[in-house]
Amino acid sequence: MPESHIAVGKSLPRIDGVDKVTGSAKYAADIRLDNMLHAKLLRSPHAHAKVKGIDTAGLRHPWQSTGLWWGSCRQGGGNRGP
């Protein structure tokens, strides 16, 4: 067997097992940084539907919103919201 397959067929110690079981392990969702930007992806429940508008009245903190993007914004196109 090649040296690159030294773990195949063998039990390996779980070095993070105790941290995970006791709840002290840190996951990506646990990280909080100053001025961290959060995003939310919202998809239409209807296939091939066109979005006619987005109601932003329900934003928790509209003054802290950095903007809304949809459609062709992936490649620097238009459709950038307020």
FIKELO-283849 format. One record per atom (N, C-alpha, C): residue in one letter; residue number from 1; atom name; z, x, y. Coordinates in pm, whole numbers, plus 50000, padded with zeros to 5 digits. Example, Ala and Ser with C-alpha at 12.3 -4.5 7.8 and 13.67 -1.06 7.14 Angstrom:
// residues 2
- res:n:atom:up:east:north
- a:1:N:50780:51319:49431
- a:1:CA:50780:51230:49550
- a:1:C:50780:51320:49670
- s:2:N:50708:51285:49775
- s:2:CA:50714:51367:49894
- s:2:C:50787:51290:50003
//
This chain:
// residues 82
- res:n:atom:up:east:north
- m:1:N:50000:50084:49882
- m:1:CA:50000:50000:50000
- m:1:C:50000:50089:50125
- p:2:N:49916:50057:50225
- p:2:CA:49911:50140:50346
- p:2:C:50044:50139:50421
- e:3:N:50068:50243:50498
- e:3:CA:50192:50254:50577
- e:3:C:50205:50143:50680
- s:4:N:50092:50085:50725
- s:4:CA:50099:49980:50826
- s:4:C:50154:49850:50770
- h:5:N:50166:49839:50637
- h:5:CA:50216:49717:50573
- h:5:C:50354:49738:50511
- i:6:N:50441:49808:50580
- i:6:CA:50572:49839:50522
- i:6:C:50662:49718:50514
- a:7:N:50632:49610:50588
- a:7:CA:50718:49492:50589
- a:7:C:50671:49382:50494
- v:8:N:50552:49396:50439
- v:8:CA:50497:49292:50352
- v:8:C:50579:49284:50224
- g:9:N:50626:49165:50192
- g:9:CA:50701:49144:50069
- g:9:C:50847:49185:50075
- k:10:N:50897:49219:50193
- k:10:CA:51036:49263:50206
- k:10:C:51110:49175:50306
- s:11:N:51239:49161:50286
- s:11:CA:51323:49091:50383
- s:11:C:51354:49184:50499
- l:12:N:51345:49131:50620
- l:12:CA:51375:49212:50737
- l:12:C:51499:49156:50805
- p:13:N:51583:49243:50860
- p:13:CA:51702:49194:50930
- p:13:C:51662:49120:51057
- r:14:N:51731:49010:51083
- r:14:CA:51707:48933:51205
- r:14:C:51806:48981:51310
- i:15:N:51762:49074:51393
- i:15:CA:51852:49137:51488
- i:15:C:51896:49041:51598
- d:16:N:51821:48932:51620
- d:16:CA:51858:48836:51723
- d:16:C:51921:48710:51663
- g:17:N:51944:48708:51535
- g:17:CA:51997:48590:51468
- g:17:C:52132:48545:51519
- v:18:N:52224:48639:51539
- v:18:CA:52358:48604:51586
- v:18:C:52351:48545:51726
- d:19:N:52270:48604:51814
- d:19:CA:52256:48552:51951
- d:19:C:52200:48410:51951
- k:20:N:52102:48384:51865
- k:20:CA:52044:48250:51859
- k:20:C:52142:48147:51805
- v:21:N:52217:48184:51703
- v:21:CA:52311:48090:51642
- v:21:C:52428:48059:51735
- t:22:N:52473:48159:51810
- t:22:CA:52588:48139:51898
- t:22:C:52549:48081:52035
- g:23:N:52418:48074:52063
- g:23:CA:52373:48019:52190
- g:23:C:52369:48119:52303
- s:24:N:52389:48245:52275
- s:24:CA:52389:48345:52382
- s:24:C:52252:48410:52403
- a:25:N:52154:48374:52322
- a:25:CA:52019:48430:52337
- a:25:C:51955:48376:52465
- k:26:N:51877:48457:52532
- k:26:CA:51807:48417:52654
- k:26:C:51661:48386:52620
- y:27:N:51616:48269:52662
- y:27:CA:51479:48227:52641
- y:27:C:51409:48220:52777
- a:28:N:51277:48211:52777
- a:28:CA:51201:48205:52902
- a:28:C:51244:48086:52988
- a:29:N:51276:47974:52927
- a:29:CA:51318:47855:53002
- a:29:C:51454:47873:53067
- d:30:N:51532:47972:53024
- d:30:CA:51664:47997:53080
- d:30:C:51659:48083:53207
- i:31:N:51547:48142:53238
- i:31:CA:51537:48236:53349
- i:31:C:51522:48161:53480
- r:32:N:51601:48193:53578
- r:32:CA:51594:48136:53712
- r:32:C:51588:48251:53812
- l:33:N:51487:48251:53896
- l:33:CA:51470:48354:53997
- l:33:C:51472:48290:54135
- d:34:N:51504:48369:54238
- d:34:CA:51500:48320:54375
- d:34:C:51356:48284:54411
- n:35:N:51339:48173:54483
- n:35:CA:51207:48128:54529
- n:35:C:51108:48107:54415
- m:36:N:51158:48069:54300
- m:36:CA:51071:48047:54185
- m:36:C:50992:47918:54203
- l:37:N:50864:47923:54175
- l:37:CA:50776:47808:54189
- l:37:C:50761:47739:54054
- h:38:N:50778:47608:54052
- h:38:CA:50763:47530:53930
- h:38:C:50634:47451:53938
- a:39:N:50576:47425:53824
- a:39:CA:50452:47347:53818
- a:39:C:50466:47235:53717
- k:40:N:50392:47130:53740
- k:40:CA:50390:47019:53645
- k:40:C:50245:46979:53623
- l:41:N:50207:46968:53499
- l:41:CA:50072:46928:53463
- l:41:C:50072:46780:53430
- l:42:N:49986:46707:53494
- l:42:CA:49976:46564:53470
- l:42:C:49834:46534:53427
- r:43:N:49820:46474:53310
- r:43:CA:49689:46441:53257
- r:43:C:49670:46291:53254
- s:44:N:49547:46250:53269
- s:44:CA:49515:46108:53265
- s:44:C:49529:46055:53123
- p:45:N:49586:45937:53106
- p:45:CA:49595:45879:52973
- p:45:C:49462:45821:52926
- h:46:N:49361:45824:53013
- h:46:CA:49230:45767:52981
- h:46:C:49125:45877:52972
- a:47:N:49054:45882:52862
- a:47:CA:48952:45985:52843
- a:47:C:48838:45967:52944
- h:48:N:48792:46075:53003
- h:48:CA:48679:46080:53095
- h:48:C:48701:45996:53222
- a:49:N:48825:45965:53255
- a:49:CA:48854:45885:53374
- a:49:C:48844:45973:53498
- k:50:N:48807:45913:53608
- k:50:CA:48803:45983:53736
- k:50:C:48930:45949:53814
- v:51:N:48993:46050:53870
- v:51:CA:49113:46029:53950
- v:51:C:49068:45987:54089
- k:52:N:49108:45867:54129
- k:52:CA:49070:45816:54261
- k:52:C:49171:45856:54368
- g:53:N:49293:45884:54329
- g:53:CA:49394:45924:54425
- g:53:C:49523:45961:54355
- i:54:N:49610:46028:54426
- i:54:CA:49740:46069:54374
- i:54:C:49846:46024:54472
- d:55:N:49940:45945:54424
- d:55:CA:50049:45896:54508
- d:55:C:50158:46001:54513
- t:56:N:50178:46063:54629
- t:56:CA:50279:46169:54644
- t:56:C:50409:46116:54703
- a:57:N:50420:45984:54719
- a:57:CA:50540:45927:54779
- a:57:C:50664:45949:54694
- g:58:N:50647:45968:54564
- g:58:CA:50762:45985:54475
- g:58:C:50809:46128:54460
- l:59:N:50753:46223:54535
- l:59:CA:50799:46361:54525
- l:59:C:50945:46371:54564
- r:60:N:51021:46446:54487
- r:60:CA:51164:46459:54515
- r:60:C:51188:46525:54649
- h:61:N:51119:46635:54675
- h:61:CA:51134:46708:54801
- h:61:C:50995:46740:54854
- p:62:N:50928:46644:54918
- p:62:CA:50791:46668:54963
- p:62:C:50778:46784:55060
- w:63:N:50883:46814:55137
- w:63:CA:50875:46925:55232
- w:63:C:50876:47060:55161
- q:64:N:50916:47063:55035
- q:64:CA:50916:47188:54960
- q:64:C:50792:47202:54871
- s:65:N:50705:47103:54872
- s:65:CA:50586:47108:54789
- s:65:C:50488:47209:54847
- t:66:N:50428:47291:54761
- t:66:CA:50330:47389:54807
- t:66:C:50189:47333:54801
- g:67:N:50171:47221:54733
- g:67:CA:50039:47160:54728
- g:67:C:50010:47098:54594
- l:68:N:49900:47028:54592
- l:68:CA:49851:46966:54469
- l:68:C:49711:47018:54443
- w:69:N:49680:47047:54318
- w:69:CA:49547:47093:54283
- w:69:C:49496:47010:54167
- w:70:N:49368:46981:54169
- w:70:CA:49309:46907:54059
- w:70:C:49161:46939:54051
- g:71:N:49101:46898:53940
- g:71:CA:48956:46912:53922
- g:71:C:48909:47054:53919
- s:72:N:48819:47089:54009
- s:72:CA:48751:47217:54005
- s:72:C:48827:47329:54074
- c:73:N:48954:47313:54102
- c:73:CA:49032:47416:54170
- c:73:C:49049:47542:54086
- r:74:N:49026:47533:53957
- r:74:CA:49045:47649:53870
- r:74:C:48963:47769:53917
- q:75:N:48842:47745:53961
- q:75:CA:48754:47855:54001
- q:75:C:48742:47864:54154
- g:76:N:48843:47820:54225
- g:76:CA:48840:47830:54370
- g:76:C:48757:47721:54436
- g:77:N:48729:47613:54362
- g:77:CA:48651:47504:54418
- g:77:C:48734:47417:54511
- g:78:N:48684:47300:54540
- g:78:CA:48749:47210:54633
- g:78:C:48860:47130:54567
- n:79:N:48881:47010:54618
- n:79:CA:48980:46915:54566
- n:79:C:49123:46962:54579
- r:80:N:49157:47036:54682
- r:80:CA:49295:47077:54702
- r:80:C:49364:46969:54783
- g:81:N:49477:46926:54735
- g:81:CA:49551:46819:54799
- g:81:C:49633:46867:54917
- p:82:N:49722:46781:54967
- p:82:CA:49805:46815:55085
- p:82:C:49899:46931:55058
//
